């Protein structure tokens, strides 16, 4: 009886941790450095992203005309 109770406790903790990990994964930001605030690479990437023009038809590689 005691072994079965221990198995159920371990199983419940495993399921709880799996749910926690999935929620944490789904809530994370779309961040190239995954939360790192002090590296130069992240600063350069964010600086380049601000200068990038998105949805510009002239820069599109697919041109049916």
Secondary structure, DSSP 8 states (H G I E B T S, - for coil): -HHHHHHHHHHHHHHHHHHHHHHHHHH----TTTT--S-HHHHHHHHHHHH---S-GGG-S----
